Structure formats: structure tokens, C-alpha cells
Amino acid sequence: MPLFSRRTHHTTHRTTPRRRHFWHRADKDRVAGGYKAALSNPRTTRDGRKHAKHELRKMGRSPHVPFMTKVKRTLGIRSTPRRHHHHTTARY
């Protein structure tokens, strides 16, 4: 065999998905926080908000959204402004 030869890499294909972190459990507070965020996100669809409310109620949490959040969502007002991308042109 030559000194610097390439060896072929054989891959095996699994038919079942690999479970890497079988001990991992979703933190219920973070899951609830995600649903609350979906309720205040202006890009969330009506069906998505409905689903988030349903899941929060199922978890025993309050799906209450403040009135000002609803107004901001309706008007498309963001609490934090978008970042502006500055495109620079290369000068030669």
C-alpha cells in the first residue's frame, strides 16, 4: 500500500433515527415561554395563536396577552427596531 494513499470511507445507513440525548426533557417553563412569545409575535398566524392558547390552557398556564401587545401586533409596531444592514461597495 502506498504511503499517502486515500482510503475509501464507508458509511452505514440507519433505518431508525439516532437518539442522541435520551435523557433530555423539555423544560416546561421554556415551552410555556415559547407559547407566550408566539402569542405576542406579530408574525404568528391566527391558527398559531389559537394553538398556543390551547397548549397554555392544557398546561394550566394563563394565555393572557396585554392589551398594548395586541395593539402593537395589530399595527405592526415592534418593541425593538430592526437592524439596518449597511452594504459597502468595494472601491479599487
PDB file of N, CA, C and O in Angstrom:
ATOM      1  N   MET A   1       0.851  -1.165   0.000  1.00  0.00           N
ATOM      2  CA  MET A   1       0.000   0.000   0.000  1.00  0.00           C
ATOM      3  C   MET A   1       0.904   1.237   0.000  1.00  0.00           C
ATOM      4  O   MET A   1       1.868   1.309   0.761  1.00  0.00           O
ATOM      5  N   PRO A   2       0.583   2.208  -0.861  1.00  0.00           N
ATOM      6  CA  PRO A   2       1.400   3.417  -0.887  1.00  0.00           C
ATOM      7  C   PRO A   2       1.288   4.182   0.436  1.00  0.00           C
ATOM      8  O   PRO A   2       0.315   4.036   1.176  1.00  0.00           O
ATOM      9  N   LEU A   3       2.284   4.981   0.707  1.00  0.00           N
ATOM     10  CA  LEU A   3       2.376   5.665   1.972  1.00  0.00           C
ATOM     11  C   LEU A   3       1.271   6.712   2.169  1.00  0.00           C
ATOM     12  O   LEU A   3       0.722   6.823   3.265  1.00  0.00           O
ATOM     13  N   PHE A   4       0.936   7.483   1.117  1.00  0.00           N
ATOM     14  CA  PHE A   4      -0.067   8.539   1.236  1.00  0.00           C
ATOM     15  C   PHE A   4      -1.310   8.246   0.410  1.00  0.00           C
ATOM     16  O   PHE A   4      -1.799   9.126  -0.299  1.00  0.00           O
ATOM     17  N   SER A   5      -1.814   7.062   0.486  1.00  0.00           N
ATOM     18  CA  SER A   5      -2.985   6.711  -0.310  1.00  0.00           C
ATOM     19  C   SER A   5      -4.258   7.111   0.425  1.00  0.00           C
ATOM     20  O   SER A   5      -4.276   7.251   1.648  1.00  0.00           O
ATOM     21  N   ARG A   6      -5.295   7.288  -0.335  1.00  0.00           N
ATOM     22  CA  ARG A   6      -6.603   7.593   0.256  1.00  0.00           C
ATOM     23  C   ARG A   6      -7.344   6.301   0.530  1.00  0.00           C
ATOM     24  O   ARG A   6      -7.347   5.374  -0.280  1.00  0.00           O
ATOM     25  N   ARG A   7      -7.946   6.267   1.647  1.00  0.00           N
ATOM     26  CA  ARG A   7      -8.771   5.119   1.971  1.00  0.00           C
ATOM     27  C   ARG A   7     -10.217   5.494   1.702  1.00  0.00           C
ATOM     28  O   ARG A   7     -10.631   6.628   1.940  1.00  0.00           O
ATOM     29  N   THR A   8     -10.959   4.558   1.217  1.00  0.00           N
ATOM     30  CA  THR A   8     -12.371   4.840   0.972  1.00  0.00           C
ATOM     31  C   THR A   8     -13.117   4.805   2.283  1.00  0.00           C
ATOM     32  O   THR A   8     -12.869   3.953   3.137  1.00  0.00           O
ATOM     33  N   HIS A   9     -14.036   5.744   2.433  1.00  0.00           N
ATOM     34  CA  HIS A   9     -14.810   5.851   3.661  1.00  0.00           C
ATOM     35  C   HIS A   9     -16.174   5.225   3.417  1.00  0.00           C
ATOM     36  O   HIS A   9     -16.942   5.685   2.573  1.00  0.00           O
ATOM     37  N   HIS A  10     -16.456   4.189   4.155  1.00  0.00           N
ATOM     38  CA  HIS A  10     -17.729   3.506   4.013  1.00  0.00           C
ATOM     39  C   HIS A  10     -18.697   4.034   5.062  1.00  0.00           C
ATOM     40  O   HIS A  10     -18.370   4.097   6.247  1.00  0.00           O
ATOM     41  N   THR A  11     -19.869   4.406   4.625  1.00  0.00           N
ATOM     42  CA  THR A  11     -20.877   4.871   5.567  1.00  0.00           C
ATOM     43  C   THR A  11     -21.966   3.830   5.700  1.00  0.00           C
ATOM     44  O   THR A  11     -22.284   3.116   4.749  1.00  0.00           O
ATOM     45  N   THR A  12     -22.518   3.755   6.859  1.00  0.00           N
ATOM     46  CA  THR A  12     -23.639   2.852   7.081  1.00  0.00           C
ATOM     47  C   THR A  12     -24.895   3.689   7.185  1.00  0.00           C
ATOM     48  O   THR A  12     -24.872   4.767   7.779  1.00  0.00           O
ATOM     49  N   HIS A  13     -25.957   3.230   6.636  1.00  0.00           N
ATOM     50  CA  HIS A  13     -27.219   3.944   6.671  1.00  0.00           C
ATOM     51  C   HIS A  13     -28.122   3.295   7.702  1.00  0.00           C
ATOM     52  O   HIS A  13     -28.356   2.086   7.689  1.00  0.00           O
ATOM     53  N   ARG A  14     -28.619   4.131   8.587  1.00  0.00           N
ATOM     54  CA  ARG A  14     -29.514   3.625   9.623  1.00  0.00           C
ATOM     55  C   ARG A  14     -30.957   3.731   9.143  1.00  0.00           C
ATOM     56  O   ARG A  14     -31.332   4.687   8.464  1.00  0.00           O
ATOM     57  N   THR A  15     -31.742   2.753   9.501  1.00  0.00           N
ATOM     58  CA  THR A  15     -33.159   2.812   9.162  1.00  0.00           C
ATOM     59  C   THR A  15     -33.965   3.466  10.268  1.00  0.00           C
ATOM     60  O   THR A  15     -35.089   3.912  10.036  1.00  0.00           O
ATOM     61  N   THR A  16     -33.406   3.529  11.468  1.00  0.00           N
ATOM     62  CA  THR A  16     -34.092   4.174  12.588  1.00  0.00           C
ATOM     63  C   THR A  16     -33.317   5.428  12.969  1.00  0.00           C
ATOM     64  O   THR A  16     -32.090   5.452  12.876  1.00  0.00           O
ATOM     65  N   PRO A  17     -34.027   6.473  13.397  1.00  0.00           N
ATOM     66  CA  PRO A  17     -33.314   7.696  13.771  1.00  0.00           C
ATOM     67  C   PRO A  17     -32.473   7.494  15.027  1.00  0.00           C
ATOM     68  O   PRO A  17     -32.841   6.739  15.927  1.00  0.00           O
ATOM     69  N   ARG A  18     -31.355   8.175  15.065  1.00  0.00           N
ATOM     70  CA  ARG A  18     -30.456   8.063  16.204  1.00  0.00           C
ATOM     71  C   ARG A  18     -30.924   9.002  17.315  1.00  0.00           C
ATOM     72  O   ARG A  18     -31.185  10.179  17.068  1.00  0.00           O
ATOM     73  N   ARG A  19     -31.027   8.494  18.503  1.00  0.00           N
ATOM     74  CA  ARG A  19     -31.433   9.310  19.651  1.00  0.00           C
ATOM     75  C   ARG A  19     -30.174   9.649  20.427  1.00  0.00           C
ATOM     76  O   ARG A  19     -29.600   8.793  21.101  1.00  0.00           O
ATOM     77  N   ARG A  20     -29.748  10.889  20.333  1.00  0.00           N
ATOM     78  CA  ARG A  20     -28.506  11.290  20.969  1.00  0.00           C
ATOM     79  C   ARG A  20     -28.684  11.584  22.458  1.00  0.00           C
ATOM     80  O   ARG A  20     -27.892  11.136  23.286  1.00  0.00           O
ATOM     81  N   HIS A  21     -29.720  12.330  22.784  1.00  0.00           N
ATOM     82  CA  HIS A  21     -29.888  12.750  24.173  1.00  0.00           C
ATOM     83  C   HIS A  21     -31.183  12.163  24.730  1.00  0.00           C
ATOM     84  O   HIS A  21     -32.190  12.861  24.847  1.00  0.00           O
ATOM     85  N   PHE A  22     -31.149  10.917  25.060  1.00  0.00           N
ATOM     86  CA  PHE A  22     -32.355  10.263  25.535  1.00  0.00           C
ATOM     87  C   PHE A  22     -32.721  10.731  26.937  1.00  0.00           C
ATOM     88  O   PHE A  22     -33.849  10.515  27.378  1.00  0.00           O
ATOM     89  N   TRP A  23     -31.788  11.371  27.650  1.00  0.00           N
ATOM     90  CA  TRP A  23     -32.071  11.855  28.993  1.00  0.00           C
ATOM     91  C   TRP A  23     -32.632  13.277  28.981  1.00  0.00           C
ATOM     92  O   TRP A  23     -33.006  13.800  30.030  1.00  0.00           O
ATOM     93  N   HIS A  24     -32.694  13.901  27.821  1.00  0.00           N
ATOM     94  CA  HIS A  24     -33.139  15.287  27.715  1.00  0.00           C
ATOM     95  C   HIS A  24     -34.658  15.372  27.833  1.00  0.00           C
ATOM     96  O   HIS A  24     -35.393  14.656  27.152  1.00  0.00           O
ATOM     97  N   ARG A  25     -35.103  16.254  28.702  1.00  0.00           N
ATOM     98  CA  ARG A  25     -36.527  16.535  28.852  1.00  0.00           C
ATOM     99  C   ARG A  25     -36.739  18.015  28.615  1.00  0.00           C
ATOM    100  O   ARG A  25     -35.929  18.832  29.054  1.00  0.00           O
ATOM    101  N   ALA A  26     -37.806  18.373  27.933  1.00  0.00           N
ATOM    102  CA  ALA A  26     -38.095  19.772  27.675  1.00  0.00           C
ATOM    103  C   ALA A  26     -38.481  20.465  28.978  1.00  0.00           C
ATOM    104  O   ALA A  26     -39.299  19.954  29.742  1.00  0.00           O
ATOM    105  N   ASP A  27     -37.891  21.629  29.224  1.00  0.00           N
ATOM    106  CA  ASP A  27     -38.214  22.408  30.400  1.00  0.00           C
ATOM    107  C   ASP A  27     -39.583  23.046  30.180  1.00  0.00           C
ATOM    108  O   ASP A  27     -39.778  23.795  29.223  1.00  0.00           O
ATOM    109  N   LYS A  28     -40.519  22.750  31.063  1.00  0.00           N
ATOM    110  CA  LYS A  28     -41.898  23.211  30.866  1.00  0.00           C
ATOM    111  C   LYS A  28     -42.005  24.729  30.895  1.00  0.00           C
ATOM    112  O   LYS A  28     -42.859  25.295  30.212  1.00  0.00           O
ATOM    113  N   ASP A  29     -41.154  25.403  31.672  1.00  0.00           N
ATOM    114  CA  ASP A  29     -41.184  26.860  31.698  1.00  0.00           C
ATOM    115  C   ASP A  29     -40.747  27.447  30.361  1.00  0.00           C
ATOM    116  O   ASP A  29     -41.304  28.445  29.905  1.00  0.00           O
ATOM    117  N   ARG A  30     -39.755  26.832  29.738  1.00  0.00           N
ATOM    118  CA  ARG A  30     -39.297  27.314  28.436  1.00  0.00           C
ATOM    119  C   ARG A  30     -40.330  27.048  27.347  1.00  0.00           C
ATOM    120  O   ARG A  30     -40.523  27.873  26.454  1.00  0.00           O
ATOM    121  N   VAL A  31     -40.984  25.910  27.419  1.00  0.00           N
ATOM    122  CA  VAL A  31     -42.032  25.589  26.452  1.00  0.00           C
ATOM    123  C   VAL A  31     -43.165  26.592  26.578  1.00  0.00           C
ATOM    124  O   VAL A  31     -43.661  27.108  25.576  1.00  0.00           O
ATOM    125  N   ALA A  32     -43.579  26.872  27.823  1.00  0.00           N
ATOM    126  CA  ALA A  32     -44.634  27.850  28.046  1.00  0.00           C
ATOM    127  C   ALA A  32     -44.196  29.232  27.579  1.00  0.00           C
ATOM    128  O   ALA A  32     -45.004  29.981  27.030  1.00  0.00           O
ATOM    129  N   GLY A  33     -42.939  29.576  27.787  1.00  0.00           N
ATOM    130  CA  GLY A  33     -42.412  30.855  27.327  1.00  0.00           C
ATOM    131  C   GLY A  33     -42.454  30.978  25.813  1.00  0.00           C
ATOM    132  O   GLY A  33     -42.698  32.059  25.277  1.00  0.00           O
ATOM    133  N   GLY A  34     -42.218  29.882  25.135  1.00  0.00           N
ATOM    134  CA  GLY A  34     -42.306  29.877  23.679  1.00  0.00           C
ATOM    135  C   GLY A  34     -43.721  30.118  23.190  1.00  0.00           C
ATOM    136  O   GLY A  34     -43.940  30.840  22.219  1.00  0.00           O
ATOM    137  N   TYR A  35     -44.677  29.508  23.870  1.00  0.00           N
ATOM    138  CA  TYR A  35     -46.078  29.727  23.506  1.00  0.00           C
ATOM    139  C   TYR A  35     -46.500  31.158  23.798  1.00  0.00           C
ATOM    140  O   TYR A  35     -47.242  31.757  23.019  1.00  0.00           O
ATOM    141  N   LYS A  36     -46.028  31.720  24.929  1.00  0.00           N
ATOM    142  CA  LYS A  36     -46.347  33.115  25.253  1.00  0.00           C
ATOM    143  C   LYS A  36     -45.727  34.049  24.213  1.00  0.00           C
ATOM    144  O   LYS A  36     -46.342  35.042  23.826  1.00  0.00           O
ATOM    145  N   ALA A  37     -44.525  33.736  23.766  1.00  0.00           N
ATOM    146  CA  ALA A  37     -43.874  34.544  22.738  1.00  0.00           C
ATOM    147  C   ALA A  37     -44.644  34.475  21.429  1.00  0.00           C
ATOM    148  O   ALA A  37     -44.742  35.469  20.710  1.00  0.00           O
ATOM    149  N   ALA A  38     -45.188  33.310  21.119  1.00  0.00           N
ATOM    150  CA  ALA A  38     -45.982  33.164  19.895  1.00  0.00           C
ATOM    151  C   ALA A  38     -47.243  34.014  19.962  1.00  0.00           C
ATOM    152  O   ALA A  38     -47.714  34.505  18.936  1.00  0.00           O
ATOM    153  N   LEU A  39     -47.791  34.191  21.154  1.00  0.00           N
ATOM    154  CA  LEU A  39     -48.993  35.000  21.294  1.00  0.00           C
ATOM    155  C   LEU A  39     -48.713  36.479  21.046  1.00  0.00           C
ATOM    156  O   LEU A  39     -49.586  37.197  20.558  1.00  0.00           O
ATOM    157  N   SER A  40     -47.513  36.941  21.376  1.00  0.00           N
ATOM    158  CA  SER A  40     -47.208  38.358  21.206  1.00  0.00           C
ATOM    159  C   SER A  40     -46.460  38.657  19.911  1.00  0.00           C
ATOM    160  O   SER A  40     -46.205  39.821  19.604  1.00  0.00           O
ATOM    161  N   ASN A  41     -46.106  37.630  19.151  1.00  0.00           N
ATOM    162  CA  ASN A  41     -45.370  37.819  17.911  1.00  0.00           C
ATOM    163  C   ASN A  41     -46.323  38.260  16.792  1.00  0.00           C
ATOM    164  O   ASN A  41     -47.305  37.569  16.523  1.00  0.00           O
ATOM    165  N   PRO A  42     -46.053  39.396  16.137  1.00  0.00           N
ATOM    166  CA  PRO A  42     -46.967  39.853  15.082  1.00  0.00           C
ATOM    167  C   PRO A  42     -46.979  38.951  13.850  1.00  0.00           C
ATOM    168  O   PRO A  42     -47.916  39.017  13.054  1.00  0.00           O
ATOM    169  N   ARG A  43     -45.976  38.124  13.678  1.00  0.00           N
ATOM    170  CA  ARG A  43     -45.912  37.243  12.504  1.00  0.00           C
ATOM    171  C   ARG A  43     -46.605  35.899  12.715  1.00  0.00           C
ATOM    172  O   ARG A  43     -46.705  35.103  11.782  1.00  0.00           O
ATOM    173  N   THR A  44     -47.075  35.644  13.908  1.00  0.00           N
ATOM    174  CA  THR A  44     -47.767  34.393  14.184  1.00  0.00           C
ATOM    175  C   THR A  44     -49.168  34.441  13.581  1.00  0.00           C
ATOM    176  O   THR A  44     -49.871  35.443  13.711  1.00  0.00           O
ATOM    177  N   THR A  45     -49.565  33.370  12.932  1.00  0.00           N
ATOM    178  CA  THR A  45     -50.882  33.321  12.309  1.00  0.00           C
ATOM    179  C   THR A  45     -51.967  33.171  13.363  1.00  0.00           C
ATOM    180  O   THR A  45     -51.693  32.860  14.522  1.00  0.00           O
ATOM    181  N   ARG A  46     -53.185  33.394  12.945  1.00  0.00           N
ATOM    182  CA  ARG A  46     -54.317  33.253  13.867  1.00  0.00           C
ATOM    183  C   ARG A  46     -54.415  31.816  14.370  1.00  0.00           C
ATOM    184  O   ARG A  46     -54.678  31.583  15.549  1.00  0.00           O
ATOM    185  N   ASP A  47     -54.203  30.860  13.476  1.00  0.00           N
ATOM    186  CA  ASP A  47     -54.236  29.453  13.896  1.00  0.00           C
ATOM    187  C   ASP A  47     -53.104  29.147  14.879  1.00  0.00           C
ATOM    188  O   ASP A  47     -53.284  28.366  15.813  1.00  0.00           O
ATOM    189  N   GLY A  48     -51.938  29.763  14.667  1.00  0.00           N
ATOM    190  CA  GLY A  48     -50.813  29.550  15.571  1.00  0.00           C
ATOM    191  C   GLY A  48     -51.091  30.092  16.957  1.00  0.00           C
ATOM    192  O   GLY A  48     -50.757  29.458  17.957  1.00  0.00           O
ATOM    193  N   ARG A  49     -51.707  31.274  17.018  1.00  0.00           N
ATOM    194  CA  ARG A  49     -52.062  31.837  18.317  1.00  0.00           C
ATOM    195  C   ARG A  49     -53.125  30.988  19.011  1.00  0.00           C
ATOM    196  O   ARG A  49     -53.090  30.799  20.227  1.00  0.00           O
ATOM    197  N   LYS A  50     -54.068  30.483  18.221  1.00  0.00           N
ATOM    198  CA  LYS A  50     -55.108  29.625  18.776  1.00  0.00           C
ATOM    199  C   LYS A  50     -54.494  28.353  19.373  1.00  0.00           C
ATOM    200  O   LYS A  50     -54.882  27.911  20.455  1.00  0.00           O
ATOM    201  N   HIS A  51     -53.533  27.777  18.651  1.00  0.00           N
ATOM    202  CA  HIS A  51     -52.852  26.580  19.127  1.00  0.00           C
ATOM    203  C   HIS A  51     -52.056  26.876  20.395  1.00  0.00           C
ATOM    204  O   HIS A  51     -52.069  26.083  21.337  1.00  0.00           O
ATOM    205  N   ALA A  52     -51.360  28.023  20.422  1.00  0.00           N
ATOM    206  CA  ALA A  52     -50.566  28.384  21.598  1.00  0.00           C
ATOM    207  C   ALA A  52     -51.466  28.573  22.819  1.00  0.00           C
ATOM    208  O   ALA A  52     -51.121  28.129  23.914  1.00  0.00           O
ATOM    209  N   LYS A  53     -52.611  29.225  22.642  1.00  0.00           N
ATOM    210  CA  LYS A  53     -53.550  29.404  23.754  1.00  0.00           C
ATOM    211  C   LYS A  53     -54.050  28.056  24.260  1.00  0.00           C
ATOM    212  O   LYS A  53     -54.145  27.829  25.466  1.00  0.00           O
ATOM    213  N   HIS A  54     -54.368  27.165  23.322  1.00  0.00           N
ATOM    214  CA  HIS A  54     -54.852  25.837  23.700  1.00  0.00           C
ATOM    215  C   HIS A  54     -53.791  25.091  24.517  1.00  0.00           C
ATOM    216  O   HIS A  54     -54.101  24.484  25.542  1.00  0.00           O
ATOM    217  N   GLU A  55     -52.553  25.142  24.057  1.00  0.00           N
ATOM    218  CA  GLU A  55     -51.485  24.428  24.757  1.00  0.00           C
ATOM    219  C   GLU A  55     -51.217  25.035  26.128  1.00  0.00           C
ATOM    220  O   GLU A  55     -50.968  24.304  27.087  1.00  0.00           O
ATOM    221  N   LEU A  56     -51.266  26.367  26.234  1.00  0.00           N
ATOM    222  CA  LEU A  56     -51.057  27.007  27.535  1.00  0.00           C
ATOM    223  C   LEU A  56     -52.162  26.629  28.516  1.00  0.00           C
ATOM    224  O   LEU A  56     -51.899  26.357  29.688  1.00  0.00           O
ATOM    225  N   ARG A  57     -53.398  26.616  28.025  1.00  0.00           N
ATOM    226  CA  ARG A  57     -54.504  26.205  28.904  1.00  0.00           C
ATOM    227  C   ARG A  57     -54.353  24.755  29.346  1.00  0.00           C
ATOM    228  O   ARG A  57     -54.650  24.410  30.490  1.00  0.00           O
ATOM    229  N   LYS A  58     -53.887  23.910  28.427  1.00  0.00           N
ATOM    230  CA  LYS A  58     -53.681  22.498  28.739  1.00  0.00           C
ATOM    231  C   LYS A  58     -52.585  22.327  29.800  1.00  0.00           C
ATOM    232  O   LYS A  58     -52.632  21.396  30.604  1.00  0.00           O
ATOM    233  N   MET A  59     -51.597  23.239  29.792  1.00  0.00           N
ATOM    234  CA  MET A  59     -50.524  23.196  30.776  1.00  0.00           C
ATOM    235  C   MET A  59     -50.935  23.833  32.099  1.00  0.00           C
ATOM    236  O   MET A  59     -50.196  23.758  33.081  1.00  0.00           O
ATOM    237  N   GLY A  60     -52.112  24.460  32.129  1.00  0.00           N
ATOM    238  CA  GLY A  60     -52.564  25.123  33.341  1.00  0.00           C
ATOM    239  C   GLY A  60     -52.010  26.523  33.489  1.00  0.00           C
ATOM    240  O   GLY A  60     -51.976  27.067  34.593  1.00  0.00           O
ATOM    241  N   ARG A  61     -51.570  27.119  32.375  1.00  0.00           N
ATOM    242  CA  ARG A  61     -50.995  28.466  32.393  1.00  0.00           C
ATOM    243  C   ARG A  61     -51.986  29.459  31.813  1.00  0.00           C
ATOM    244  O   ARG A  61     -52.923  29.083  31.108  1.00  0.00           O
ATOM    245  N   SER A  62     -51.770  30.717  32.114  1.00  0.00           N
ATOM    246  CA  SER A  62     -52.655  31.768  31.628  1.00  0.00           C
ATOM    247  C   SER A  62     -52.235  32.213  30.221  1.00  0.00           C
ATOM    248  O   SER A  62     -51.076  32.567  30.007  1.00  0.00           O
ATOM    249  N   PRO A  63     -53.160  32.197  29.270  1.00  0.00           N
ATOM    250  CA  PRO A  63     -52.830  32.664  27.916  1.00  0.00           C
ATOM    251  C   PRO A  63     -53.094  34.157  27.741  1.00  0.00           C
ATOM    252  O   PRO A  63     -53.283  34.620  26.616  1.00  0.00           O
ATOM    253  N   HIS A  64     -53.111  34.919  28.842  1.00  0.00           N
ATOM    254  CA  HIS A  64     -53.417  36.341  28.778  1.00  0.00           C
ATOM    255  C   HIS A  64     -52.326  37.106  28.034  1.00  0.00           C
ATOM    256  O   HIS A  64     -51.136  36.902  28.276  1.00  0.00           O
ATOM    257  N   VAL A  65     -52.745  37.991  27.125  1.00  0.00           N
ATOM    258  CA  VAL A  65     -51.842  38.869  26.402  1.00  0.00           C
ATOM    259  C   VAL A  65     -52.255  40.302  26.732  1.00  0.00           C
ATOM    260  O   VAL A  65     -53.431  40.648  26.612  1.00  0.00           O
ATOM    261  N   PRO A  66     -51.301  41.140  27.145  1.00  0.00           N
ATOM    262  CA  PRO A  66     -51.650  42.519  27.479  1.00  0.00           C
ATOM    263  C   PRO A  66     -52.266  43.269  26.297  1.00  0.00           C
ATOM    264  O   PRO A  66     -51.964  42.981  25.139  1.00  0.00           O
ATOM    265  N   PHE A  67     -53.127  44.227  26.606  1.00  0.00           N
ATOM    266  CA  PHE A  67     -53.828  44.985  25.577  1.00  0.00           C
ATOM    267  C   PHE A  67     -52.861  45.720  24.649  1.00  0.00           C
ATOM    268  O   PHE A  67     -53.060  45.733  23.434  1.00  0.00           O
ATOM    269  N   MET A  68     -51.811  46.335  25.214  1.00  0.00           N
ATOM    270  CA  MET A  68     -50.860  47.077  24.385  1.00  0.00           C
ATOM    271  C   MET A  68     -50.116  46.158  23.424  1.00  0.00           C
ATOM    272  O   MET A  68     -49.756  46.572  22.322  1.00  0.00           O
ATOM    273  N   THR A  69     -49.887  44.937  23.826  1.00  0.00           N
ATOM    274  CA  THR A  69     -49.250  43.979  22.932  1.00  0.00           C
ATOM    275  C   THR A  69     -50.157  43.682  21.753  1.00  0.00           C
ATOM    276  O   THR A  69     -49.688  43.570  20.621  1.00  0.00           O
ATOM    277  N   LYS A  70     -51.447  43.554  22.007  1.00  0.00           N
ATOM    278  CA  LYS A  70     -52.405  43.320  20.920  1.00  0.00           C
ATOM    279  C   LYS A  70     -52.454  44.508  19.970  1.00  0.00           C
ATOM    280  O   LYS A  70     -52.542  44.330  18.755  1.00  0.00           O
ATOM    281  N   VAL A  71     -52.397  45.730  20.523  1.00  0.00           N
ATOM    282  CA  VAL A  71     -52.410  46.929  19.684  1.00  0.00           C
ATOM    283  C   VAL A  71     -51.158  46.986  18.827  1.00  0.00           C
ATOM    284  O   VAL A  71     -51.239  47.259  17.629  1.00  0.00           O
ATOM    285  N   LYS A  72     -49.997  46.732  19.428  1.00  0.00           N
ATOM    286  CA  LYS A  72     -48.733  46.741  18.683  1.00  0.00           C
ATOM    287  C   LYS A  72     -48.741  45.687  17.583  1.00  0.00           C
ATOM    288  O   LYS A  72     -48.276  45.942  16.472  1.00  0.00           O
ATOM    289  N   ARG A  73     -49.266  44.508  17.888  1.00  0.00           N
ATOM    290  CA  ARG A  73     -49.317  43.440  16.895  1.00  0.00           C
ATOM    291  C   ARG A  73     -50.222  43.828  15.743  1.00  0.00           C
ATOM    292  O   ARG A  73     -49.902  43.560  14.585  1.00  0.00           O
ATOM    293  N   THR A  74     -51.353  44.459  16.049  1.00  0.00           N
ATOM    294  CA  THR A  74     -52.290  44.867  15.011  1.00  0.00           C
ATOM    295  C   THR A  74     -51.693  45.934  14.107  1.00  0.00           C
ATOM    296  O   THR A  74     -51.872  45.900  12.890  1.00  0.00           O
ATOM    297  N   LEU A  75     -50.986  46.879  14.708  1.00  0.00           N
ATOM    298  CA  LEU A  75     -50.401  47.974  13.933  1.00  0.00           C
ATOM    299  C   LEU A  75     -49.035  47.635  13.349  1.00  0.00           C
ATOM    300  O   LEU A  75     -48.494  48.395  12.546  1.00  0.00           O
ATOM    301  N   GLY A  76     -48.483  46.510  13.745  1.00  0.00           N
ATOM    302  CA  GLY A  76     -47.179  46.107  13.221  1.00  0.00           C
ATOM    303  C   GLY A  76     -46.033  46.875  13.841  1.00  0.00           C
ATOM    304  O   GLY A  76     -44.973  47.005  13.228  1.00  0.00           O
ATOM    305  N   ILE A  77     -46.224  47.389  15.052  1.00  0.00           N
ATOM    306  CA  ILE A  77     -45.187  48.146  15.743  1.00  0.00           C
ATOM    307  C   ILE A  77     -44.287  47.168  16.489  1.00  0.00           C
ATOM    308  O   ILE A  77     -44.766  46.284  17.199  1.00  0.00           O
ATOM    309  N   ARG A  78     -42.987  47.336  16.320  1.00  0.00           N
ATOM    310  CA  ARG A  78     -42.035  46.474  17.007  1.00  0.00           C
ATOM    311  C   ARG A  78     -41.539  47.147  18.266  1.00  0.00           C
ATOM    312  O   ARG A  78     -41.381  48.368  18.300  1.00  0.00           O
ATOM    313  N   SER A  79     -41.292  46.370  19.297  1.00  0.00           N
ATOM    314  CA  SER A  79     -40.760  46.951  20.533  1.00  0.00           C
ATOM    315  C   SER A  79     -39.272  47.240  20.383  1.00  0.00           C
ATOM    316  O   SER A  79     -38.751  48.165  21.005  1.00  0.00           O
ATOM    317  N   THR A  80     -38.585  46.447  19.556  1.00  0.00           N
ATOM    318  CA  THR A  80     -37.183  46.720  19.257  1.00  0.00           C
ATOM    319  C   THR A  80     -37.072  46.947  17.766  1.00  0.00           C
ATOM    320  O   THR A  80     -37.622  46.171  16.985  1.00  0.00           O
ATOM    321  N   PRO A  81     -36.370  47.996  17.347  1.00  0.00           N
ATOM    322  CA  PRO A  81     -36.273  48.275  15.914  1.00  0.00           C
ATOM    323  C   PRO A  81     -35.444  47.223  15.191  1.00  0.00           C
ATOM    324  O   PRO A  81     -34.581  46.576  15.784  1.00  0.00           O
ATOM    325  N   ARG A  82     -35.717  47.066  13.916  1.00  0.00           N
ATOM    326  CA  ARG A  82     -34.935  46.136  13.102  1.00  0.00           C
ATOM    327  C   ARG A  82     -33.540  46.681  12.898  1.00  0.00           C
ATOM    328  O   ARG A  82     -33.324  47.893  12.891  1.00  0.00           O
ATOM    329  N   ARG A  83     -32.619  45.792  12.735  1.00  0.00           N
ATOM    330  CA  ARG A  83     -31.245  46.213  12.455  1.00  0.00           C
ATOM    331  C   ARG A  83     -31.131  46.549  10.983  1.00  0.00           C
ATOM    332  O   ARG A  83     -31.678  45.853  10.127  1.00  0.00           O
ATOM    333  N   HIS A  84     -30.424  47.611  10.702  1.00  0.00           N
ATOM    334  CA  HIS A  84     -30.220  48.020   9.319  1.00  0.00           C
ATOM    335  C   HIS A  84     -28.916  47.423   8.828  1.00  0.00           C
ATOM    336  O   HIS A  84     -27.888  47.491   9.503  1.00  0.00           O
ATOM    337  N   HIS A  85     -28.976  46.837   7.642  1.00  0.00           N
ATOM    338  CA  HIS A  85     -27.779  46.269   7.043  1.00  0.00           C
ATOM    339  C   HIS A  85     -27.143  47.335   6.167  1.00  0.00           C
ATOM    340  O   HIS A  85     -27.787  47.871   5.265  1.00  0.00           O
ATOM    341  N   HIS A  86     -25.904  47.637   6.427  1.00  0.00           N
ATOM    342  CA  HIS A  86     -25.176  48.625   5.643  1.00  0.00           C
ATOM    343  C   HIS A  86     -24.342  47.887   4.615  1.00  0.00           C
ATOM    344  O   HIS A  86     -23.433  47.132   4.961  1.00  0.00           O
ATOM    345  N   HIS A  87     -24.652  48.104   3.371  1.00  0.00           N
ATOM    346  CA  HIS A  87     -23.917  47.466   2.295  1.00  0.00           C
ATOM    347  C   HIS A  87     -22.793  48.415   1.868  1.00  0.00           C
ATOM    348  O   HIS A  87     -23.036  49.569   1.514  1.00  0.00           O
ATOM    349  N   THR A  88     -21.604  47.921   1.906  1.00  0.00           N
ATOM    350  CA  THR A  88     -20.478  48.732   1.476  1.00  0.00           C
ATOM    351  C   THR A  88     -20.012  48.218   0.131  1.00  0.00           C
ATOM    352  O   THR A  88     -20.021  47.015  -0.133  1.00  0.00           O
ATOM    353  N   THR A  89     -19.608  49.143  -0.710  1.00  0.00           N
ATOM    354  CA  THR A  89     -19.109  48.755  -2.027  1.00  0.00           C
ATOM    355  C   THR A  89     -17.592  48.825  -1.988  1.00  0.00           C
ATOM    356  O   THR A  89     -17.001  49.723  -1.386  1.00  0.00           O
ATOM    357  N   ALA A  90     -16.998  47.879  -2.629  1.00  0.00           N
ATOM    358  CA  ALA A  90     -15.526  47.838  -2.667  1.00  0.00           C
ATOM    359  C   ALA A  90     -15.036  48.880  -3.671  1.00  0.00           C
ATOM    360  O   ALA A  90     -15.526  48.955  -4.798  1.00  0.00           O
ATOM    361  N   ARG A  91     -14.088  49.658  -3.254  1.00  0.00           N
ATOM    362  CA  ARG A  91     -13.505  50.679  -4.138  1.00  0.00           C
ATOM    363  C   ARG A  91     -12.091  50.261  -4.481  1.00  0.00           C
ATOM    364  O   ARG A  91     -11.288  49.936  -3.606  1.00  0.00           O
ATOM    365  N   TYR A  92     -11.809  50.277  -5.751  1.00  0.00           N
ATOM    366  CA  TYR A  92     -10.471  49.854  -6.201  1.00  0.00           C
ATOM    367  C   TYR A  92      -9.698  51.015  -6.714  1.00  0.00           C
ATOM    368  O   TYR A  92      -8.553  50.856  -7.136  1.00  0.00           O
TER     369      TYR A  92
END
